[in-house]
């Protein structure tokens, strides 16, 4: 037994060393990619409103001229100016959040700033609404919106003539809140979890603890060693005091934002009253009567496929998925009615959880690019309608593949209108697709339904609407979860494709292909591996999220106390090895997922006849 404990301890130590080395290498690579402004004569005066400068920051004319020259040369809508002596904590934050080599091209990357000065088109600053005398937090808020409105024309550069401001440093908690918003507490928990994990491994031996403390404290020195661009003025002091400074910063962040976080907590408490009233009236009223036949083929022999709960947000209720023995169609039975859909969608993709959901979408660049490439080799669309577009993340990223295509979007939420204002789509439609389709008859070369059809109550009506909106010869692209995926059985309720109670219908691929043929389409392609997602990772997260103490959501009985929040952080930290193993497992099996029928989704490309 002692030898086994030593082996586990050595394994944990090796993992920590490896992660620390990888993190250091990544930070150094990003640091090397930061460009530096060239010296520029302080000649032409800049137009008013072209540079937003945080209160307490001094910007000389030569730096202003250099920034404007760089911005125009690189054809940028906005350029964030980074002080060469930015404080250590803020510099590490910037390098962790931003990869300068890919930031401009990554249309989904979250807007970030060094919170000192932003040079931008005057019209863009007006659209964003930057105050006349902004502080660092104002610039952090503005940077988020700037990146949304100019997703491929925003970048960073180190300004040697710009000095870090003590006033901006003092605004660190407010800047953190502006950057992370409703996700600030989770951000702090994750950072605290890293520190806790380091402390836990330090308990495996005194010699190891001393070495770990030395290596972790020296990491900033290794990151910035030899840097001729960005070198924090407090580098040495910050490294020597890191073991105290980092936990202290987390505490200051929480105490410094207690007021604004209390406002969110108060809003949740107000919403909790409405949820209590809804639940007190009974959950049974949210369901239609159970069906005795299959909504797809009319077959009457049904079997239960799953009895599930809401594993994502933990709203109350139990949900049954039945499977048709005749055709394999899987459907929610009894199905949510209109009131039930409103209750179970409320505050899930928008409202109190909008920030979390949008943060997830912002990490899915490669996935959206894969979806955009689905039509490669089939068509070169001039006009593309994305159905169920939400905030139009797909349309935004698809412009990288189809720069000449005009993208429109339709959705039930207000996010589609916001997407139009931000320039992600050219036209926004808000409403039900079957109702609006006659007004767009024959207008589009391409219509996409990415993870949309499983949410709707009448899929055939949606497919007919797509036929109406498409020109003859136009293409429909559909992506849905695959109920025939073997993981749907192996992982049970923890399979990521079930998503109860939002997913109402699940279609075997042959069913969908046949229905498209009946409705006047010709299927020209089917993709499986390209539509896959990491099932083991999602299952591990759902498992950890199920057993961890609940976060503060208005449908829970009460807000979690300090001990419950700490316990949630500890539980998620303890689940880290499981999550890491799941990530590794997904990467190992990914090349064989299609052969083994482990792809959790599929795409169908069909041409309108």
SEMAR-483833 format. One record per atom (N, C-alpha, C): x, y, z; residue in one letter. Coordinates in steps of 0.2 Angstrom, whole numbers, plus 5000, padded with zeros to 4 digits. Layout:
<atoms>
XYZA;...
</atoms>
This chain:
<atoms>
500449945000X;500050005000X;500450065000X;501050075004X;501450135004X;501750144997X;501950084994X;502250094987X;501750124982X;501050104983X;500550124979X;500450204980X;500450224986X;500350294988X;500950334985X;501550304985X;502150344983X;502050354975X;501850294972X;501750294965X;501250354963X;500650354966X;500150404965X;500450474966X;500850484971X;501150544973X;501550564967X;501950524965X;502450544959X;502050554953X;501550524952X;501150534946X;500850604946X;500550624952X;500250694953X;500850744952X;501450734955X;501950774955X;502150784947X;502250734944X;502350734937X;501850774933X;501250764934X;500750804931X;500750874932X;500850894938X;500950964940X;501550994936X;502150964936X;502750984933X;502550994925X;502250944922X;502050954915X;501651004914X;501051014918X;500651074916X;500951134917X;501351144922X;501751204924X;502151224918X;502551174915X;502951184910X;502651204904X;502051174902X;501651184896X;501351254897X;501151274903X;500851344904X;501351394902X;501951384905X;502551434904X;502651434897X;502751384893X;502851384886X;502351424882X;501751404884X;501151444880X;501251514881X;501351534888X;501351604889X;501951644886X;502551604885X;503051634882X;502951644874X;502651594871X;502451594864X;501951654863X;501551664867X;501051724866X;501351784867X;501851794872X;502251854873X;502651874867X;502951824864X;503351834858X;502951854852X;502251844852X;501851864846X;501551934847X;501751964853X;501452034854X;501852084850X;501552114845X;501952164841X;502052234845X;502552264843X;502752334847X;502752384842X;502452444844X;502352504840X;503052534838X;503152554832X;503752584830X;503752664832X;504252684833X;504352764834X;504052794828X;503652854830X;503352884825X;503352964826X;503553004822X;503553074823X;502853104825X;502853144830X;502153164833X;501953224828X;501753204822X;501553254818X;500753264817X;500453224813X;499753244812X;499353234819X;498953284820X;498453274826X;497953224824X;497753194829X;497253144828X;496553174829X;496053144825X;495353174826X;495153154833X;494653204835X;494353194842X;493953124842X;494053094848X;493653034849X;494052974846X;494652974843X;494952924840X;495252874845X;495452904851X;495852864856X;495452864862X;495252814865X;494952814872X;495452794877X;495652844882X;496152834886X;495852834893X;496052784897X;495852774904X;496052834908X;495652854913X;495752904918X;496452884922X;496852934922X;497552924926X;498052894921X;497952884915X;498452864910X;498652924906X;499352924905X;499652984901X;499852954894X;499652984889X;499852964882X;500153014878X;500753014876X;501053064873X;500953064865X;501053124862X;500853124855X;501253074850X;501853064852X;502253014848X;501952944848X;501652924854X;501352864855X;500652864851X;500352914852X;499652924848X;499752914840X;500352954838X;500452944831X;500652874829X;501052844833X;501252774831X;500652724831X;500252734836X;499652694836X;499252704830X;499152764828X;498652774822X;499052754816X;499652764815X;500052734810X;499952654809X;500052624815X;500052554815X;499352534813X;498852564816X;498152544815X;497952554808X;498152604805X;497952614798X;498352564793X;498952554795X;499452514791X;499152434791X;498852414797X;498652354797X;497852344796X;497552404794X;496852404792X;496452374798X;496552404804X;496252384810X;495652434812X;495152404814X;494552454817X;494752474824X;495152434828X;495352454835X;495952414836X;496352454840X;497052434842X;497052444850X;497152394854X;497252404861X;498052414862X;498152464866X;498852484868X;499052454875X;499552414875X;499852384881X;500452414883X;500452444890X;501052474892X;501552424893X;502152444891X;502752394891X;502952374898X;502652404903X;502852384910X;502152374914X;501652344910X;501052324913X;501152274920X;500752284925X;500852254931X;500852174930X;501252134934X;501252064933X;500652034932X;500152044937X;499552014937X;499152024931X;499152084929X;498752104923X;499052074916X;499752074916X;500052044911X;499951974910X;499951934915X;499851864915X;499051854913X;498651894916X;497951894913X;497851894906X;498251944903X;498151964896X;498451904892X;498951874894X;499251824890X;498851754891X;498551754896X;498151694897X;497451694893X;497251754892X;496551764889X;496651774881X;497251804879X;497351824872X;497951784869X;497851754863X;498351734859X;498451784854X;498951824854X;499051884849X;499151854842X;499351794841X;499451764834X;498751744831X;498251734835X;497651714832X;497051754834X;497151804838X;496651844841X;496251884836X;496551914831X;496251954826X;495851904821X;496051844820X;495751804815X;495151764819X;495251754825X;494651724829X;494051764830X;493651764826X;493051804826X;492551794832X;492651734836X;492251724842X;492651744848X;493251754848X;493651774854X;493351824858X;493351824865X;493051874869X;493551934869X;493151994869X;493552054868X;493952064875X;494552084874X;495052094880X;495452164879X;495652184885X;496052244884X;496552254890X;497052294889X;497552304895X;497252364899X;496652384897X;496352434901X;496652504902X;497052524897X;497452584897X;497252634891X;497252604885X;497052654880X;496852604874X;496352634870X;496152594864X;496052644858X;496452634853X;496452674847X;495952644842X;495452674840X;494952644836X;494552694831X;494252674826X;493852714822X;493352754826X;493252824825X;492852864829X;492052834829X;491852814823X;491152784823X;491052724827X;491652684828X;491552624832X;491552634839X;491952684841X;491852704848X;491252734850X;490952774845X;490252804846X;489752744847X;489752694843X;489352634843X;489352604850X;489952594852X;490052554858X;489852604864X;489852664864X;489652714869X;490152714874X;490852724873X;491352744877X;491252804881X;491252814887X;491152874891X;491752924889X;491552994890X;492053044888X;492753034892X;492653014898X;493253004903X;493152934906X;493352884902X;493252814904X;493752794910X;493552754914X;494052714918X;494252654915X;494652614919X;494952554916X;494352504915X;493852504920X;493252454919X;492852474913X;492752544912X;492452564906X;492752534899X;493452534899X;493752514893X;493652434893X;493652404898X;493552324898X;492852314895X;492352354897X;491752344895X;491652354887X;492052414885X;492052434878X;492352374874X;492952344877X;493352304873X;492852244871X;492452214875X;491952164874X;491552174868X;491252234868X;490852254862X;491152274856X;491752304857X;492152314851X;492352254847X;492552204850X;492752134847X;492052104844X;491552114847X;490852094844X;490752124838X;490852194837X;490652234832X;491252234826X;491852224828X;492352214823X;492752154824X;492452094823X;492752034826X;493452014822X;493552034816X;494152024813X;494552084812X;494452134815X;494852194814X;495052224821X;495252184826X;495452204832X;496052174834X;496552214837X;497252184839X;497552214845X;498152194847X;498552224852X;499252244850X;499452294853X;500152304852X;500452344858X;501052324860X;501452354865X;501652424863X;501552474868X;501652544867X;502252564871X;502852564869X;503452574874X;503352644877X;503052694874X;502952754877X;502452764882X;502052704883X;501452704888X;501652674894X;501552714900X;501752684906X;501152654910X;501252604913X;500652574917X;500452624923X;499752624923X;499452674928X;499252644935X;499452674940X;499352654947X;498552654948X;498252704945X;497552704945X;497152654942X;497352624936X;497152574933X;497252504937X;497852504940X;497952444944X;497452444950X;497352494953X;496852494959X;496152474957X;495952484950X;495352464948X;495252394946X;495752354948X;495752284946X;495152244947X;494852244953X;494252204954X;493652234949X;493552294948X;493052314944X;493252294937X;493852294935X;494052274928X;493852194927X;494052154932X;493852084932X;493152074931X;492752114935X;492052104934X;491752124927X;492052174925X;491852194918X;492052144913X;492552114914X;492852054909X;492351994910X;492251974916X;491951904917X;491251914919X;490951974921X;490251984922X;489951924927X;489451894925X;489151844929X;489551784930X;490051774926X;490551724927X;491151734932X;491151794935X;491651814939X;491751764945X;491251744948X;491351704954X;491651634952X;491351604946X;491651544944X;492351554942X;492551604939X;493251624937X;493651614943X;493451654949X;493851654955X;493851584958X;493351544957X;493351474960X;493851434956X;493851434950X;494351394946X;495051414947X;495151484948X;495851504950X;496051474957X;495551484961X;495651454968X;495751374968X;495451344963X;495451274963X;496251254960X;496451294956X;497151284954X;497651294960X;497551344964X;497951354970X;497851294975X;497251274975X;497151214980X;497451154978X;497451144971X;497751084968X;498551084969X;498751144968X;499551154970X;499651134977X;499251164981X;499351154989X;499251084990X;498851044987X;498650974989X;499250934987X;499550944981X;500150904979X;500750924983X;500750984986X;501351004991X;501350954997X;500750924998X;500750885004X;501050815003X;501250804997X;501550734996X;502250734998X;502550785000X;503250785003X;503550845004X;503950855009X;504250925011X;504750945005X;505150905003X;505650924997X;505250944991X;504750904989X;504350924984X;503950984985X;503750994991X;503351064992X;503851124991X;504451114993X;504951174993X;505051184985X;505151124981X;505351134974X;504751164971X;504151144972X;503551164969X;503451244970X;503551264977X;503451334978X;503951374974X;504551344974X;505151384970X;504951384963X;504751334960X;504551334953X;503951374951X;503451374955X;502851414954X;503051484955X;503351504960X;503551574961X;503951604955X;504451554953X;504851584947X;504551574940X;503951554940X;503651544933X;503651614929X;503451674933X;503451734929X;504151754927X;504651744930X;505351754928X;505451714922X;505251654922X;505351614916X;504951634910X;504351664911X;503951684906X;504251744902X;504451794906X;504651864904X;505451864903X;505851814904X;506551814903X;506751834896X;507151884895X;507351904889X;506851944885X;506251954887X;505751994884X;505952064882X;505952084876X;506052154874X;505452194873X;504852164874X;504252194872X;503852214879X;503652164882X;503252174888X;503652144894X;503752184899X;504152164905X;503852204911X;503452174915X;503152204921X;503652234925X;503552294928X;503952334932X;504052294939X;503452264941X;503552224947X;503652154947X;504052134941X;504152064940X;504452024945X;505052054948X;505452024953X;505052014960X;504752074962X;504352074968X;503752034967X;503452034962X;502851994961X;502951924961X;503551904958X;503751834959X;503851804966X;504251854969X;504451834976X;503851824981X;503351864979X;502751864984X;502151834981X;502251794976X;501651764972X;501251724976X;501551684981X;501251634985X;500751674989X;500851734991X;500351774995X;499951814990X;500251844985X;499951894981X;499351864977X;499351804974X;498851774970X;498251764975X;498251724980X;497651714984X;497351784987X;497851834988X;497551894990X;497251934985X;497451924979X;497051954973X;496351924972X;496351864973X;495651834973X;495151864978X;495451864984X;495051894990X;494851964988X;495352004986X;495152074984X;494652084978X;494652034974X;494252034968X;493552024971X;493451974975X;492751964978X;492552014983X;492952044987X;492752094991X;492652164987X;493052174982X;492952234978X;492352234974X;492052174972X;491452174968X;490852144972X;490852144978X;490352124982X;489652164981X;489752224980X;489152264979X;488752244972X;489152244967X;488852224960X;488552154960X;488952104964X;488752034964X;488152034968X;488052074973X;487452074978X;486852094974X;486952144969X;486352164964X;486152104960X;486552064958X;486352004954X;486051954959X;486251944965X;485951904969X;485251924971X;485151994972X;484552014973X;484052004967X;484252014961X;483851994955X;483651924955X;484151884957X;483951814957X;483451794962X;483551824968X;483051814974X;482351844971X;482251894968X;481651924965X;481351864960X;481751844956X;481551794951X;481351724954X;481651714960X;481551654964X;480851644966X;480551704967X;479851714969X;479351684964X;479551704958X;479151684952X;479151614951X;479851584951X;479951514950X;479551474955X;479551494962X;479151464967X;478451454965X;478151514963X;477451514961X;477351464955X;477751464950X;477651414945X;477651344947X;478151334952X;478251264954X;477751244959X;477451284963X;476951274967X;476251254964X;476151284958X;475551264954X;475651194951X;476151164952X;476251094949X;476651094942X;477051044942X;477451034935X;477050994930X;476550964932X;476150924928X;475750964922X;475651024924X;475351074919X;475751094913X;476351074914X;476851094908X;476951044903X;476550984903X;476550934899X;475950924895X;475950904889X;475350874885X;475250804887X;474650784885X;474450714887X;474950664883X;475150614886X;475550564883X;475250534876X;475750524872X;475550494865X;475550424865X;475150384861X;475150314861X;475450294854X;475650344850X;475850324843X;476450374842X;476850354837X;477450384835X;477350444831X;477550504833X;477450564829X;477750564822X;478250524821X;478550514814X;478250474809X;478050414812X;477750364807X;477150334809X;476850354815X;476250334817X;476150264820X;476750234821X;476850164824X;476550164831X;476250114833X;475950114840X;476350074845X;476850034843X;477250004847X;477850044850X;477850064856X;478350114859X;478650074865X;479350094866X;479650074872X;480050134875X;480150124881X;480450184885X;481250174883X;481550234881X;482250244879X;482650274885X;482250324889X;482650354894X;482150384899X;482350384905X;481950424910X;482550474913X;482450534911X;482950584913X;482750644917X;483250684919X;483150744923X;483550794919X;483550854921X;483950914919X;484550914922X;485050884919X;485750874921X;486150944920X;485950984916X;486351044915X;486151104920X;485551114921X;485351174925X;485051154932X;484851084932X;484451054938X;483751084939X;483451104934X;482751124935X;482351064937X;481851074941X;481451014943X;481050974938X;480950914939X;480550874934X;480850814931X;480450764929X;480750704926X;480450694919X;480850674914X;480650674907X;480750614904X;480250584900X;480250524897X;480450524890X;480850494887X;481050484880X;480750414878X;480350414873X;480050344871X;480350334864X;480450274862X;480750254855X;480150214851X;480150234845X;479650194841X;480050124839X;479650074840X;479950004838X;480050004830X;479550034827X;479450024820X;480050064816X;480150124818X;480550174814X;481150194818X;481150184824X;481750204828X;481750284831X;481250314829X;481150384831X;481150394838X;481450434841X;481450444849X;481150514850X;480750514855X;480350584856X;480150584863X;480150644866X;479850664873X;479150644873X;478950604878X;478250584879X;478150564886X;477750614890X;477350664887X;477850724885X;477650764880X;478050814878X;477850884881X;478350924882X;478150994885X;477651034881X;477251064884X;476751114880X;477051174880X;476751224877X;476951294876X;477251324883X;476851314888X;476951344895X;477651304898X;477651244896X;478251204899X;478851224895X;478851234888X;479451254885X;479651324887X;479151374889X;479351434892X;479751424898X;479451384903X;479751374909X;480451344909X;480551294905X;481151264905X;481651294900X;481451334896X;481951374892X;482151444896X;481751464900X;481851524904X;482551524907X;482951574906X;483551584910X;484051524908X;483951494903X;484451434901X;484951464896X;484651484890X;485151514885X;485151594885X;484751624889X;484751694890X;484651704898X;484451774899X;484351784906X;484951774911X;484851744916X;485451734921X;485951694919X;485851654914X;486351604911X;486651624905X;486451684902X;486651704895X;487451704895X;487751734900X;488451744900X;488851674899X;488651624903X;488951564903X;488851524896X;488251534893X;488151494887X;488551534882X;488551594881X;488951634876X;489651624877X;489851614883X;490651594884X;490751524881X;490351484882X;490451414878X;490451424871X;489951454868X;489951464861X;490651504858X;490851544862X;491451584860X;492051534860X;492051474862X;492651434862X;492551384856X;492051384852X;491951334847X;492051354840X;492651394839X;492851414833X;492851354828X;493251304829X;493451254825X;492751214823X;492351214828X;491651174827X;491251214822X;491251284822X;490851324818X;491151324811X;491851324811X;492151314804X;491951254801X;491951194804X;491751134802X;491051134799X;490651164802X;489951174800X;489951214793X;490351264793X;490351314787X;490551274781X;491051234782X;491351194777X;490851134774X;490351124777X;489851074775X;489651074768X;489651144766X;489351154759X;489951154754X;490551154756X;491151154751X;491051094747X;491151104740X;491051054735X;490351044733X;489851074736X;489151074734X;488951134731X;489151194734X;488851254732X;489251314734X;489151374731X;489451434733X;488951484734X;488651484740X;487951524741X;488151594742X;487651634739X;487651704739X;487251734745X;486751694747X;486351714752X;486151654757X;486251654763X;486251594768X;485851614774X;485351574775X;484851584781X;485051534786X;485251554792X;485351514798X;484751514802X;484451454803X;483851444807X;484051424814X;483751464819X;483851454826X;484551484827X;484751534825X;485351564825X;485651594831X;485151604836X;485351634842X;485651704842X;486251704844X;486651764843X;487151764837X;486951724833X;487351714826X;488051704827X;488251654831X;488951644832X;489151604826X;488751554823X;488951524817X;489051574811X;488551614810X;488651664804X;489251704805X;489351724811X;489951764812X;490651724810X;490651664812X;491251624811X;491251604803X;490751584801X;490651564794X;490951614789X;490951674790X;491151724786X;491951714784X;492251684788X;492951664787X;493051614781X;492551574780X;492551524775X;492151554769X;491651594770X;491251624765X;491151694765X;491751734764X;491751804765X;491251844760X;491051814754X;490651854750X;489951834751X;489751794756X;489051774757X;488751814761X;488151834760X;487651874764X;487351824769X;487351834776X;487051794780X;486451824784X;485951794784X;485351814788X;485251764793X;484851784798X;484651734804X;483951744806X;483651684809X;483051684812X;483051654818X;482651674823X;482651644830X;482051674834X;481851644839X;481351674843X;481551724848X;482251724850X;482451764855X;482651834852X;482751884857X;483051944855X;483751944853X;484151894854X;484851884852X;484951894845X;484451874841X;484551884833X;484551954831X;484151994835X;484152074833X;484752104835X;485052084841X;485652104843X;486252084838X;486152024836X;486652004831X;486652044825X;486052074822X;486052114817X;486352184818X;486252204824X;486552274826X;487252274826X;487552214828X;488252204829X;488552184822X;488152174817X;488452164810X;488652094809X;488352044813X;488551974812X;488051944807X;487451974806X;487051954801X;486752014797X;486552004791X;486352064787X;485552084789X;485252024790X;484452034792X;484251984797X;483852014802X;483651974807X;482851954806X;482651894807X;481951874807X;481851854814X;481351874818X;481151854824X;480451824824X;480451754825X;479751724825X;479851654823X;479351614822X;479351544820X;479451544812X;479951494811X;480151484804X;479551474799X;479151424801X;478551404796X;478051464795X;478051514800X;477551574799X;477951624795X;478551624795X;478951684791X;479151654784X;479151594783X;479451564777X;479151594771X;478451604770X;478151624764X;478451694762X;478651734767X;478851804765X;479551804763X;479951744763X;480651734760X;480651684755X;480051674752X;480051614747X;480551624741X;480951574740X;481451574735X;482051624736X;482151644742X;482651694743X;483351674744X;483451614746X;484051584748X;484351534744X;485051534744X;485451484741X;485651424746X;485551444752X;485751394758X;485351414764X;485151354767X;484751364773X;485151314778X;485251334784X;485551284789X;485151284795X;485151224798X;484851204804X;485351164808X;485751204812X;486251164816X;485951154823X;485851094825X;485551084831X;484951124833X;484551124828X;483951154829X;483351114828X;483351064824X;482751014823X;482550974829X;483050964833X;482850924839X;482450964844X;482451024843X;482051074848X;481351084846X;481151064840X;480551094838X;479951044839X;479351064839X;478751024840X;478550994833X;478651024828X;478351004821X;478951004816X;479350954816X;479950954812X;479750954804X;479250924802X;479050914795X;478850984793X;478551024797X;478351094795X;478951134794X;479451124798X;480151164798X;480451144791X;480451084789X;480751054783X;480451084777X;479751094778X;479351124772X;479551194772X;479651224777X;479851304777X;480451314774X;480951264775X;481651264772X;481551264764X;481151214762X;480951204755X;480751274752X;480251304756X;479951364753X;480551424753X;480951424757X;481451484758X;481951474753X;482151414750X;482651394746X;482451404739X;482951434735X;482851434728X;482951364725X;482651344719X;482751284716X;483551274715X;483751214717X;484451204717X;484851224723X;484551254728X;484851274734X;484951224739X;485351234744X;485551174748X;485251184756X;485051134759X;484851134766X;485351094769X;485651114775X;486151084779X;485851074786X;485751014788X;485450994795X;486050954799X;486050974805X;486450944810X;486050924816X;486050864818X;485650844824X;486050794828X;485850774834X;486150724838X;485850654835X;486350604836X;486150544833X;485950494838X;485250474838X;485050424844X;485350354843X;485650344837X;485950274835X;486650274838X;486950324840X;487650324843X;487650284848X;488150234848X;488250184854X;488350224861X;488650274861X;488750314867X;488050334870X;487550334866X;486850354869X;486650294874X;486850234872X;486650184877X;487250174882X;487850174880X;488350164885X;488450214891X;488250274889X;488350324894X;487650344897X;487150314895X;486450324898X;486250394898X;486050414904X;485750484905X;486350534904X;486950514905X;487450564904X;487750574897X;487450544892X;487550554885X;487350634883X;487850664880X;487750734879X;487250754874X;486950704870X;486450724865X;485750724868X;485650694874X;484950694876X;484650764878X;485050804882X;484950874884X;484150884885X;483950854891X;483250854893X;483250914898X;482650954897X;482050934893X;481950974886X;482551004884X;482451044878X;482451004871X;482750944871X;482750904865X;482050864865X;481650874860X;480950844859X;480950784855X;481350794849X;481350734844X;482050724842X;482250654841X;482850634839X;482750584833X;483150594828X;483050564821X;483550514819X;483450454818X;483950414815X;484050434808X;484650434806X;484850464799X;484450444793X;484250374793X;483850354787X;483150384787X;482850394793X;482250424794X;482250494790X;482750534792X;482850604790X;482950604782X;483350564780X;483550554773X;482850544769X;482450494771X;481850474768X;481350534768X;481250564774X;480850624774X;481050674769X;481650694769X;481850744764X;481650724757X;481750664755X;481550644749X;480850654747X;480450634752X;479750644751X;479550724751X;479950764754X;479750834754X;480050874748X;480350844743X;480650874737X;481350894738X;481750854741X;482450864742X;482850804739X;483450814737X;483850754735X;484450764740X;484550714744X;485150704749X;485850694744X;486250744745X;486950744742X;487550724746X;487450724753X;487950714757X;487750694764X;488150654767X;488050644775X;488650634778X;488750674784X;489350674787X;489250654795X;489650614797X;489650594804X;490150614809X;490750594807X;491350614811X;491450694812X;491250724806X;491350794806X;490850834811X;490350794813X;489850824817X;489850804824X;490350764826X;490450734832X;490650784837X;490550774844X;490750814849X;491050764855X;491450794859X;491850744864X;491350724870X;491050664868X;490550634873X;490850614880X;491450594880X;491650574887X;491750634891X;492050684888X;492150744892X;491450774895X;490950774890X;490350804892X;490050764898X;490050694897X;489750644902X;490150654909X;490750664909X;491150674915X;490950744918X;490850794914X;490650854917X;489850854920X;489450814916X;488750814919X;488750774925X;489150724926X;489250684932X;489450724937X;490050764936X;490250804942X;489750854944X;489450884939X;488950934940X;488350914944X;488150844943X;487650824946X;487750814953X;488350794955X;488450774962X;488750834966X;488950884963X;489250944966X;488650984969X;488751024974X;488251064977X;488051114972X;487451134972X;487151174967X;487451254967X;487451284961X;487551354960X;486951394962X;487051454962X;486451504964X;486051514958X;485451474957X;484951484952X;484251494955X;483851534951X;483251554955X;482751504955X;482851444952X;482351394953X;482551344959X;483051354962X;483251314968X;482951354974X;482851314980X;482451334985X;482851394988X;483451404989X;483851454992X;484451464989X;484751524990X;485451534988X;485951494992X;486451464989X;486951424992X;487351474997X;487551455003X;487951485007X;488651485006X;489151515010X;489851515008X;490151445008X;489851405013X;490151335014X;489951295008X;489351305005X;489051264999X;489451284993X;489651354992X;489951374987X;490651344987X;490951344993X;491651314994X;491651244992X;491151204994X;491051134993X;490951124986X;490651164982X;490551154975X;491251164971X;491651214973X;492251224971X;492751164972X;492651134978X;493051074980X;492851014976X;492251004975X;491950954972X;492250954964X;492151014961X;492351014954X;493151004954X;493451034959X;494251024959X;494350944959X;494050914964X;494150844964X;493950804958X;493550834954X;493350794948X;493850804942X;494350854943X;494850864938X;495150804935X;495350754939X;495650694936X;495150664931X;494550654933X;494050624929X;493950664923X;493950724923X;493850764917X;494450764912X;495050764915X;495650754911X;495650684908X;495550634912X;495550564908X;494950564903X;494450594904X;493950594898X;494150634892X;494450694893X;494750734888X;495250684884X;495750654887X;496150604884X;495850554880X;495350524884X;494950464880X;494650494874X;494350554874X;493950574868X;494450584862X;495050614864X;495550624859X;495850554856X;495850504860X;496150444858X;495650404853X;495050414855X;494550374851X;494250414845X;494350484845X;494150524839X;494250494832X;494850474831X;494950444824X;494450394822X;494250354827X;493850294825X;493150294827X;492950354829X;492250364831X;491750344825X;491850364819X;491350344814X;491350274813X;491950234813X;491950164812X;491650124817X;491650154823X;491350124829X;490650144831X;490450184827X;489750214828X;489650254834X;490250294836X;490250334842X;490150404841X;489950424834X;489850494833X;489150514836X;489150564840X;488550584843X;488050624839X;488250644833X;487850684829X;488050664821X;487650694817X;487750684810X;487450754806X;487750754800X;487450814796X;487250784789X;486650814787X;486350794780X;486350854776X;486650844770X;486650904765X;486150884760X;485650924758X;485150904754X;485050964749X;484950944742X;484750994737X;484051004736X;483751064736X;483051074734X;482951054727X;482451014725X;482350994718X;481951054715X;
</atoms>
